[in-house]
């Protein structure tokens, strides 16, 4: 379960105890990188063309996950 357009792939699904403990859906960098790897692997295996999806996820989510908080 995730948002294929934006590229957010949460670790917990709504309704599960993990979701309630986290107080919402949170995605980690490893989730995003796993989906990018999967998209590129499927594209390389010629199962489909997922290059644009991987590119968008890297630009939209993966790069943001690497940002540090601005200095205070």
PyMOL Python script that loads the backbone (N, CA, C, O; Angstrom):
from pymol import cmd

cmd.read_pdbstr("""\
ATOM      1  N   UNK A   1       0.840  -1.161   0.000  1.00  0.00           N
ATOM      2  CA  UNK A   1       0.000   0.000   0.000  1.00  0.00           C
ATOM      3  C   UNK A   1       0.893   1.234   0.000  1.00  0.00           C
ATOM      4  O   UNK A   1       1.775   1.372   0.847  1.00  0.00           O
ATOM      5  N   UNK A   2       0.662   2.106  -0.932  1.00  0.00           N
ATOM      6  CA  UNK A   2       1.451   3.321  -1.005  1.00  0.00           C
ATOM      7  C   UNK A   2       0.876   4.242  -2.061  1.00  0.00           C
ATOM      8  O   UNK A   2      -0.143   3.940  -2.682  1.00  0.00           O
ATOM      9  N   UNK A   3       1.525   5.343  -2.252  1.00  0.00           N
ATOM     10  CA  UNK A   3       1.114   6.308  -3.261  1.00  0.00           C
ATOM     11  C   UNK A   3       2.095   6.239  -4.415  1.00  0.00           C
ATOM     12  O   UNK A   3       3.215   6.740  -4.314  1.00  0.00           O
ATOM     13  N   UNK A   4       1.683   5.622  -5.508  1.00  0.00           N
ATOM     14  CA  UNK A   4       2.574   5.419  -6.644  1.00  0.00           C
ATOM     15  C   UNK A   4       2.946   6.721  -7.338  1.00  0.00           C
ATOM     16  O   UNK A   4       4.010   6.810  -7.950  1.00  0.00           O
ATOM     17  N   UNK A   5       2.092   7.723  -7.253  1.00  0.00           N
ATOM     18  CA  UNK A   5       2.400   8.986  -7.909  1.00  0.00           C
ATOM     19  C   UNK A   5       3.513   9.727  -7.168  1.00  0.00           C
ATOM     20  O   UNK A   5       4.479  10.177  -7.784  1.00  0.00           O
ATOM     21  N   UNK A   6       3.381   9.850  -5.879  1.00  0.00           N
ATOM     22  CA  UNK A   6       4.355  10.600  -5.089  1.00  0.00           C
ATOM     23  C   UNK A   6       5.567   9.750  -4.717  1.00  0.00           C
ATOM     24  O   UNK A   6       6.696  10.241  -4.689  1.00  0.00           O
ATOM     25  N   UNK A   7       5.322   8.471  -4.433  1.00  0.00           N
ATOM     26  CA  UNK A   7       6.411   7.584  -4.068  1.00  0.00           C
ATOM     27  C   UNK A   7       6.568   7.371  -2.580  1.00  0.00           C
ATOM     28  O   UNK A   7       7.663   7.070  -2.106  1.00  0.00           O
ATOM     29  N   UNK A   8       5.477   7.523  -1.834  1.00  0.00           N
ATOM     30  CA  UNK A   8       5.542   7.257  -0.398  1.00  0.00           C
ATOM     31  C   UNK A   8       5.029   5.847  -0.154  1.00  0.00           C
ATOM     32  O   UNK A   8       3.920   5.499  -0.558  1.00  0.00           O
ATOM     33  N   UNK A   9       5.841   5.046   0.505  1.00  0.00           N
ATOM     34  CA  UNK A   9       5.500   3.660   0.777  1.00  0.00           C
ATOM     35  C   UNK A   9       5.667   3.427   2.279  1.00  0.00           C
ATOM     36  O   UNK A   9       6.769   3.134   2.743  1.00  0.00           O
ATOM     37  N   UNK A  10       4.575   3.555   3.042  1.00  0.00           N
ATOM     38  CA  UNK A  10       4.655   3.469   4.502  1.00  0.00           C
ATOM     39  C   UNK A  10       4.946   2.061   4.992  1.00  0.00           C
ATOM     40  O   UNK A  10       4.732   1.075   4.286  1.00  0.00           O
ATOM     41  N   UNK A  11       5.436   1.997   6.211  1.00  0.00           N
ATOM     42  CA  UNK A  11       5.748   0.705   6.819  1.00  0.00           C
ATOM     43  C   UNK A  11       4.547   0.065   7.492  1.00  0.00           C
ATOM     44  O   UNK A  11       4.541  -1.146   7.712  1.00  0.00           O
ATOM     45  N   UNK A  12       3.534   0.849   7.823  1.00  0.00           N
ATOM     46  CA  UNK A  12       2.373   0.320   8.531  1.00  0.00           C
ATOM     47  C   UNK A  12       1.097   0.722   7.805  1.00  0.00           C
ATOM     48  O   UNK A  12       0.975   1.841   7.306  1.00  0.00           O
ATOM     49  N   UNK A  13       0.154  -0.204   7.754  1.00  0.00           N
ATOM     50  CA  UNK A  13      -1.120   0.071   7.103  1.00  0.00           C
ATOM     51  C   UNK A  13      -2.119   0.611   8.119  1.00  0.00           C
ATOM     52  O   UNK A  13      -2.109   0.195   9.278  1.00  0.00           O
ATOM     53  N   UNK A  14      -2.982   1.535   7.697  1.00  0.00           N
ATOM     54  CA  UNK A  14      -4.012   2.052   8.613  1.00  0.00           C
ATOM     55  C   UNK A  14      -4.840   0.924   9.213  1.00  0.00           C
ATOM     56  O   UNK A  14      -5.208  -0.027   8.521  1.00  0.00           O
ATOM     57  N   UNK A  15      -5.128   1.038  10.496  1.00  0.00           N
ATOM     58  CA  UNK A  15      -5.932   0.041  11.188  1.00  0.00           C
ATOM     59  C   UNK A  15      -5.107  -0.961  11.965  1.00  0.00           C
ATOM     60  O   UNK A  15      -5.631  -1.629  12.857  1.00  0.00           O
ATOM     61  N   UNK A  16      -3.815  -1.084  11.648  1.00  0.00           N
ATOM     62  CA  UNK A  16      -2.961  -2.009  12.377  1.00  0.00           C
ATOM     63  C   UNK A  16      -2.391  -1.320  13.615  1.00  0.00           C
ATOM     64  O   UNK A  16      -2.247  -0.097  13.629  1.00  0.00           O
ATOM     65  N   UNK A  17      -2.066  -2.090  14.652  1.00  0.00           N
ATOM     66  CA  UNK A  17      -1.513  -1.483  15.871  1.00  0.00           C
ATOM     67  C   UNK A  17      -0.254  -0.662  15.607  1.00  0.00           C
ATOM     68  O   UNK A  17      -0.042   0.367  16.250  1.00  0.00           O
ATOM     69  N   UNK A  18       0.586  -1.104  14.668  1.00  0.00           N
ATOM     70  CA  UNK A  18       1.806  -0.362  14.361  1.00  0.00           C
ATOM     71  C   UNK A  18       1.478   1.040  13.868  1.00  0.00           C
ATOM     72  O   UNK A  18       2.192   1.996  14.173  1.00  0.00           O
ATOM     73  N   UNK A  19       0.397   1.158  13.108  1.00  0.00           N
ATOM     74  CA  UNK A  19      -0.017   2.462  12.576  1.00  0.00           C
ATOM     75  C   UNK A  19      -0.428   3.391  13.715  1.00  0.00           C
ATOM     76  O   UNK A  19      -0.066   4.568  13.737  1.00  0.00           O
ATOM     77  N   UNK A  20      -1.185   2.845  14.656  1.00  0.00           N
ATOM     78  CA  UNK A  20      -1.657   3.651  15.775  1.00  0.00           C
ATOM     79  C   UNK A  20      -0.509   4.054  16.700  1.00  0.00           C
ATOM     80  O   UNK A  20      -0.502   5.160  17.240  1.00  0.00           O
ATOM     81  N   UNK A  21       0.460   3.154  16.882  1.00  0.00           N
ATOM     82  CA  UNK A  21       1.622   3.469  17.714  1.00  0.00           C
ATOM     83  C   UNK A  21       2.442   4.601  17.116  1.00  0.00           C
ATOM     84  O   UNK A  21       2.986   5.431  17.845  1.00  0.00           O
ATOM     85  N   UNK A  22       2.532   4.638  15.808  1.00  0.00           N
ATOM     86  CA  UNK A  22       3.328   5.663  15.130  1.00  0.00           C
ATOM     87  C   UNK A  22       2.570   6.979  14.987  1.00  0.00           C
ATOM     88  O   UNK A  22       3.153   8.006  14.640  1.00  0.00           O
ATOM     89  N   UNK A  23       1.273   6.942  15.256  1.00  0.00           N
ATOM     90  CA  UNK A  23       0.396   8.112  15.085  1.00  0.00           C
ATOM     91  C   UNK A  23       0.405   8.592  13.646  1.00  0.00           C
ATOM     92  O   UNK A  23       0.504   9.789  13.375  1.00  0.00           O
ATOM     93  N   UNK A  24       0.303   7.651  12.736  1.00  0.00           N
ATOM     94  CA  UNK A  24       0.239   8.001  11.323  1.00  0.00           C
ATOM     95  C   UNK A  24       1.163   7.136  10.495  1.00  0.00           C
ATOM     96  O   UNK A  24       1.935   6.333  11.019  1.00  0.00           O
ATOM     97  N   UNK A  25       1.068   7.317   9.203  1.00  0.00           N
ATOM     98  CA  UNK A  25       1.898   6.569   8.269  1.00  0.00           C
ATOM     99  C   UNK A  25       3.213   7.284   8.063  1.00  0.00           C
ATOM    100  O   UNK A  25       3.242   8.454   7.679  1.00  0.00           O
ATOM    101  N   UNK A  26       4.281   6.591   8.314  1.00  0.00           N
ATOM    102  CA  UNK A  26       5.592   7.166   8.107  1.00  0.00           C
ATOM    103  C   UNK A  26       6.385   6.251   7.176  1.00  0.00           C
ATOM    104  O   UNK A  26       6.398   5.032   7.348  1.00  0.00           O
ATOM    105  N   UNK A  27       7.031   6.846   6.210  1.00  0.00           N
ATOM    106  CA  UNK A  27       7.866   6.079   5.286  1.00  0.00           C
ATOM    107  C   UNK A  27       9.321   6.326   5.627  1.00  0.00           C
ATOM    108  O   UNK A  27       9.702   7.441   5.984  1.00  0.00           O
ATOM    109  N   UNK A  28      10.119   5.305   5.518  1.00  0.00           N
ATOM    110  CA  UNK A  28      11.545   5.436   5.744  1.00  0.00           C
ATOM    111  C   UNK A  28      12.270   5.334   4.414  1.00  0.00           C
ATOM    112  O   UNK A  28      11.714   4.859   3.424  1.00  0.00           O
ATOM    113  N   UNK A  29      13.491   5.774   4.402  1.00  0.00           N
ATOM    114  CA  UNK A  29      14.286   5.797   3.180  1.00  0.00           C
ATOM    115  C   UNK A  29      14.446   4.399   2.589  1.00  0.00           C
ATOM    116  O   UNK A  29      14.458   4.241   1.369  1.00  0.00           O
ATOM    117  N   UNK A  30      14.567   3.393   3.435  1.00  0.00           N
ATOM    118  CA  UNK A  30      14.748   2.034   2.930  1.00  0.00           C
ATOM    119  C   UNK A  30      13.520   1.562   2.150  1.00  0.00           C
ATOM    120  O   UNK A  30      13.656   0.817   1.180  1.00  0.00           O
ATOM    121  N   UNK A  31      12.334   1.985   2.559  1.00  0.00           N
ATOM    122  CA  UNK A  31      11.116   1.610   1.829  1.00  0.00           C
ATOM    123  C   UNK A  31      11.128   2.192   0.424  1.00  0.00           C
ATOM    124  O   UNK A  31      10.786   1.520  -0.549  1.00  0.00           O
ATOM    125  N   UNK A  32      11.525   3.447   0.339  1.00  0.00           N
ATOM    126  CA  UNK A  32      11.562   4.126  -0.957  1.00  0.00           C
ATOM    127  C   UNK A  32      12.615   3.486  -1.853  1.00  0.00           C
ATOM    128  O   UNK A  32      12.361   3.234  -3.031  1.00  0.00           O
ATOM    129  N   UNK A  33      13.798   3.222  -1.298  1.00  0.00           N
ATOM    130  CA  UNK A  33      14.865   2.640  -2.112  1.00  0.00           C
ATOM    131  C   UNK A  33      14.510   1.223  -2.574  1.00  0.00           C
ATOM    132  O   UNK A  33      14.882   0.823  -3.677  1.00  0.00           O
ATOM    133  N   UNK A  34      13.795   0.465  -1.741  1.00  0.00           N
ATOM    134  CA  UNK A  34      13.355  -0.874  -2.153  1.00  0.00           C
ATOM    135  C   UNK A  34      12.421  -0.800  -3.353  1.00  0.00           C
ATOM    136  O   UNK A  34      12.537  -1.594  -4.286  1.00  0.00           O
ATOM    137  N   UNK A  35      11.500   0.149  -3.329  1.00  0.00           N
ATOM    138  CA  UNK A  35      10.556   0.287  -4.444  1.00  0.00           C
ATOM    139  C   UNK A  35      11.252   0.776  -5.714  1.00  0.00           C
ATOM    140  O   UNK A  35      10.898   0.352  -6.814  1.00  0.00           O
ATOM    141  N   UNK A  36      12.232   1.657  -5.572  1.00  0.00           N
ATOM    142  CA  UNK A  36      12.999   2.117  -6.731  1.00  0.00           C
ATOM    143  C   UNK A  36      13.761   0.938  -7.332  1.00  0.00           C
ATOM    144  O   UNK A  36      13.766   0.758  -8.550  1.00  0.00           O
ATOM    145  N   UNK A  37      14.399   0.140  -6.490  1.00  0.00           N
ATOM    146  CA  UNK A  37      15.121  -1.037  -6.969  1.00  0.00           C
ATOM    147  C   UNK A  37      14.180  -2.017  -7.671  1.00  0.00           C
ATOM    148  O   UNK A  37      14.525  -2.573  -8.714  1.00  0.00           O
ATOM    149  N   UNK A  38      13.007  -2.223  -7.106  1.00  0.00           N
ATOM    150  CA  UNK A  38      12.026  -3.111  -7.732  1.00  0.00           C
ATOM    151  C   UNK A  38      11.598  -2.584  -9.096  1.00  0.00           C
ATOM    152  O   UNK A  38      11.520  -3.347 -10.059  1.00  0.00           O
ATOM    153  N   UNK A  39      11.320  -1.287  -9.187  1.00  0.00           N
ATOM    154  CA  UNK A  39      10.906  -0.689 -10.463  1.00  0.00           C
ATOM    155  C   UNK A  39      12.004  -0.828 -11.511  1.00  0.00           C
ATOM    156  O   UNK A  39      11.720  -1.158 -12.663  1.00  0.00           O
ATOM    157  N   UNK A  40      13.239  -0.583 -11.130  1.00  0.00           N
ATOM    158  CA  UNK A  40      14.346  -0.682 -12.079  1.00  0.00           C
ATOM    159  C   UNK A  40      14.613  -2.129 -12.478  1.00  0.00           C
ATOM    160  O   UNK A  40      14.959  -2.405 -13.626  1.00  0.00           O
ATOM    161  N   UNK A  41      14.452  -3.055 -11.530  1.00  0.00           N
ATOM    162  CA  UNK A  41      14.638  -4.474 -11.843  1.00  0.00           C
ATOM    163  C   UNK A  41      13.578  -4.971 -12.819  1.00  0.00           C
ATOM    164  O   UNK A  41      13.889  -5.718 -13.746  1.00  0.00           O
ATOM    165  N   UNK A  42      12.327  -4.559 -12.614  1.00  0.00           N
ATOM    166  CA  UNK A  42      11.253  -4.965 -13.531  1.00  0.00           C
ATOM    167  C   UNK A  42      11.461  -4.362 -14.921  1.00  0.00           C
ATOM    168  O   UNK A  42      11.182  -5.003 -15.934  1.00  0.00           O
ATOM    169  N   UNK A  43      11.951  -3.133 -14.956  1.00  0.00           N
ATOM    170  CA  UNK A  43      12.217  -2.488 -16.244  1.00  0.00           C
ATOM    171  C   UNK A  43      13.348  -3.206 -16.966  1.00  0.00           C
ATOM    172  O   UNK A  43      13.255  -3.459 -18.167  1.00  0.00           O
ATOM    173  N   UNK A  44      14.408  -3.533 -16.248  1.00  0.00           N
ATOM    174  CA  UNK A  44      15.553  -4.224 -16.859  1.00  0.00           C
ATOM    175  C   UNK A  44      15.161  -5.608 -17.361  1.00  0.00           C
ATOM    176  O   UNK A  44      15.675  -6.069 -18.380  1.00  0.00           O
ATOM    177  N   UNK A  45      14.254  -6.273 -16.651  1.00  0.00           N
ATOM    178  CA  UNK A  45      13.790  -7.599 -17.058  1.00  0.00           C
ATOM    179  C   UNK A  45      12.752  -7.523 -18.173  1.00  0.00           C
ATOM    180  O   UNK A  45      12.231  -8.547 -18.615  1.00  0.00           O
ATOM    181  N   UNK A  46      12.453  -6.305 -18.626  1.00  0.00           N
ATOM    182  CA  UNK A  46      11.495  -6.045 -19.705  1.00  0.00           C
ATOM    183  C   UNK A  46      10.084  -6.534 -19.379  1.00  0.00           C
ATOM    184  O   UNK A  46       9.342  -6.946 -20.271  1.00  0.00           O
ATOM    185  N   UNK A  47       9.722  -6.488 -18.107  1.00  0.00           N
ATOM    186  CA  UNK A  47       8.376  -6.851 -17.684  1.00  0.00           C
ATOM    187  C   UNK A  47       7.442  -5.669 -17.867  1.00  0.00           C
ATOM    188  O   UNK A  47       6.244  -5.840 -18.091  1.00  0.00           O
ATOM    189  N   UNK A  48       7.993  -4.480 -17.771  1.00  0.00           N
ATOM    190  CA  UNK A  48       7.231  -3.249 -17.960  1.00  0.00           C
ATOM    191  C   UNK A  48       8.197  -2.085 -18.009  1.00  0.00           C
ATOM    192  O   UNK A  48       9.403  -2.255 -17.834  1.00  0.00           O
ATOM    193  N   UNK A  49       7.664  -0.916 -18.246  1.00  0.00           N
ATOM    194  CA  UNK A  49       8.494   0.281 -18.280  1.00  0.00           C
ATOM    195  C   UNK A  49       8.182   1.127 -17.049  1.00  0.00           C
ATOM    196  O   UNK A  49       7.215   1.889 -17.028  1.00  0.00           O
ATOM    197  N   UNK A  50       9.019   0.978 -16.028  1.00  0.00           N
ATOM    198  CA  UNK A  50       8.814   1.663 -14.766  1.00  0.00           C
ATOM    199  C   UNK A  50       9.894   2.713 -14.504  1.00  0.00           C
ATOM    200  O   UNK A  50      10.032   3.200 -13.382  1.00  0.00           O
ATOM    201  N   UNK A  51      10.657   3.059 -15.540  1.00  0.00           N
ATOM    202  CA  UNK A  51      11.737   4.016 -15.386  1.00  0.00           C
ATOM    203  C   UNK A  51      11.216   5.373 -14.904  1.00  0.00           C
ATOM    204  O   UNK A  51      11.798   5.977 -14.004  1.00  0.00           O
ATOM    205  N   UNK A  52      10.130   5.846 -15.496  1.00  0.00           N
ATOM    206  CA  UNK A  52       9.589   7.143 -15.101  1.00  0.00           C
ATOM    207  C   UNK A  52       9.115   7.142 -13.649  1.00  0.00           C
ATOM    208  O   UNK A  52       9.257   8.140 -12.943  1.00  0.00           O
ATOM    209  N   UNK A  53       8.555   6.020 -13.210  1.00  0.00           N
ATOM    210  CA  UNK A  53       8.125   5.910 -11.815  1.00  0.00           C
ATOM    211  C   UNK A  53       9.331   6.010 -10.881  1.00  0.00           C
ATOM    212  O   UNK A  53       9.310   6.773  -9.915  1.00  0.00           O
ATOM    213  N   UNK A  54      10.376   5.243 -11.169  1.00  0.00           N
ATOM    214  CA  UNK A  54      11.576   5.273 -10.329  1.00  0.00           C
ATOM    215  C   UNK A  54      12.195   6.664 -10.315  1.00  0.00           C
ATOM    216  O   UNK A  54      12.618   7.149  -9.265  1.00  0.00           O
ATOM    217  N   UNK A  55      12.247   7.296 -11.460  1.00  0.00           N
ATOM    218  CA  UNK A  55      12.806   8.647 -11.559  1.00  0.00           C
ATOM    219  C   UNK A  55      12.009   9.628 -10.706  1.00  0.00           C
ATOM    220  O   UNK A  55      12.589  10.444  -9.989  1.00  0.00           O
ATOM    221  N   UNK A  56      10.701   9.553 -10.779  1.00  0.00           N
ATOM    222  CA  UNK A  56       9.839  10.460 -10.012  1.00  0.00           C
ATOM    223  C   UNK A  56       9.984  10.207  -8.512  1.00  0.00           C
ATOM    224  O   UNK A  56      10.043  11.157  -7.731  1.00  0.00           O
ATOM    225  N   UNK A  57      10.044   8.943  -8.101  1.00  0.00           N
ATOM    226  CA  UNK A  57      10.172   8.626  -6.680  1.00  0.00           C
ATOM    227  C   UNK A  57      11.501   9.127  -6.125  1.00  0.00           C
ATOM    228  O   UNK A  57      11.564   9.627  -5.002  1.00  0.00           O
ATOM    229  N   UNK A  58      12.555   8.990  -6.914  1.00  0.00           N
ATOM    230  CA  UNK A  58      13.859   9.468  -6.459  1.00  0.00           C
ATOM    231  C   UNK A  58      13.830  10.986  -6.305  1.00  0.00           C
ATOM    232  O   UNK A  58      14.316  11.518  -5.307  1.00  0.00           O
ATOM    233  N   UNK A  59      13.266  11.678  -7.279  1.00  0.00           N
ATOM    234  CA  UNK A  59      13.211  13.143  -7.213  1.00  0.00           C
ATOM    235  C   UNK A  59      12.279  13.633  -6.117  1.00  0.00           C
ATOM    236  O   UNK A  59      12.604  14.594  -5.419  1.00  0.00           O
ATOM    237  N   UNK A  60      11.123  12.990  -5.951  1.00  0.00           N
ATOM    238  CA  UNK A  60      10.118  13.489  -5.016  1.00  0.00           C
ATOM    239  C   UNK A  60      10.352  13.059  -3.569  1.00  0.00           C
ATOM    240  O   UNK A  60      10.204  13.870  -2.655  1.00  0.00           O
ATOM    241  N   UNK A  61      10.705  11.828  -3.356  1.00  0.00           N
ATOM    242  CA  UNK A  61      10.754  11.318  -1.984  1.00  0.00           C
ATOM    243  C   UNK A  61      12.164  10.992  -1.509  1.00  0.00           C
ATOM    244  O   UNK A  61      12.554  11.390  -0.411  1.00  0.00           O
ATOM    245  N   UNK A  62      12.927  10.276  -2.317  1.00  0.00           N
ATOM    246  CA  UNK A  62      14.245   9.821  -1.858  1.00  0.00           C
ATOM    247  C   UNK A  62      15.173  11.002  -1.600  1.00  0.00           C
ATOM    248  O   UNK A  62      15.908  11.015  -0.613  1.00  0.00           O
ATOM    249  N   UNK A  63      15.139  11.984  -2.478  1.00  0.00           N
ATOM    250  CA  UNK A  63      16.003  13.152  -2.278  1.00  0.00           C
ATOM    251  C   UNK A  63      15.579  13.923  -1.026  1.00  0.00           C
ATOM    252  O   UNK A  63      16.430  14.435  -0.299  1.00  0.00           O
ATOM    253  N   UNK A  64      14.279  14.010  -0.772  1.00  0.00           N
ATOM    254  CA  UNK A  64      13.796  14.706   0.424  1.00  0.00           C
ATOM    255  C   UNK A  64      14.176  13.963   1.697  1.00  0.00           C
ATOM    256  O   UNK A  64      14.404  14.580   2.737  1.00  0.00           O
ATOM    257  N   UNK A  65      14.242  12.640   1.614  1.00  0.00           N
ATOM    258  CA  UNK A  65      14.604  11.851   2.793  1.00  0.00           C
ATOM    259  C   UNK A  65      16.068  12.066   3.178  1.00  0.00           C
ATOM    260  O   UNK A  65      16.454  11.793   4.315  1.00  0.00           O
ATOM    261  N   UNK A  66      16.874  12.547   2.256  1.00  0.00           N
ATOM    262  CA  UNK A  66      18.276  12.781   2.519  1.00  0.00           C
ATOM    263  C   UNK A  66      18.542  14.166   3.097  1.00  0.00           C
ATOM    264  O   UNK A  66      19.659  14.454   3.526  1.00  0.00           O
ATOM    265  N   UNK A  67      17.526  15.023   3.113  1.00  0.00           N
ATOM    266  CA  UNK A  67      17.725  16.386   3.590  1.00  0.00           C
ATOM    267  C   UNK A  67      17.903  16.416   5.105  1.00  0.00           C
ATOM    268  O   UNK A  67      17.274  15.653   5.839  1.00  0.00           O
ATOM    269  N   UNK A  68      18.755  17.293   5.540  1.00  0.00           N
ATOM    270  CA  UNK A  68      18.958  17.487   6.967  1.00  0.00           C
ATOM    271  C   UNK A  68      18.182  18.727   7.395  1.00  0.00           C
ATOM    272  O   UNK A  68      17.859  19.590   6.578  1.00  0.00           O
ATOM    273  N   UNK A  69      17.898  18.795   8.655  1.00  0.00           N
ATOM    274  CA  UNK A  69      17.195  19.973   9.183  1.00  0.00           C
ATOM    275  C   UNK A  69      18.096  21.192   9.034  1.00  0.00           C
ATOM    276  O   UNK A  69      19.311  21.082   9.196  1.00  0.00           O
ATOM    277  N   UNK A  70      17.524  22.346   8.729  1.00  0.00           N
ATOM    278  CA  UNK A  70      18.346  23.547   8.612  1.00  0.00           C
ATOM    279  C   UNK A  70      18.969  23.903   9.961  1.00  0.00           C
ATOM    280  O   UNK A  70      18.375  23.650  11.009  1.00  0.00           O
ATOM    281  N   UNK A  71      20.160  24.486   9.933  1.00  0.00           N
ATOM    282  CA  UNK A  71      20.797  24.841  11.211  1.00  0.00           C
ATOM    283  C   UNK A  71      19.968  25.873  11.968  1.00  0.00           C
ATOM    284  O   UNK A  71      19.356  26.757  11.368  1.00  0.00           O
ATOM    285  N   UNK A  72      19.957  25.751  13.269  1.00  0.00           N
ATOM    286  CA  UNK A  72      19.167  26.709  14.063  1.00  0.00           C
ATOM    287  C   UNK A  72      20.026  27.793  14.658  1.00  0.00           C
ATOM    288  O   UNK A  72      19.517  28.674  15.351  1.00  0.00           O
TER     289      UNK A  72
END
""", "prot")
cmd.dss("prot")
cmd.show_as("cartoon", "prot")
cmd.util.cbc("prot")
cmd.orient("prot")
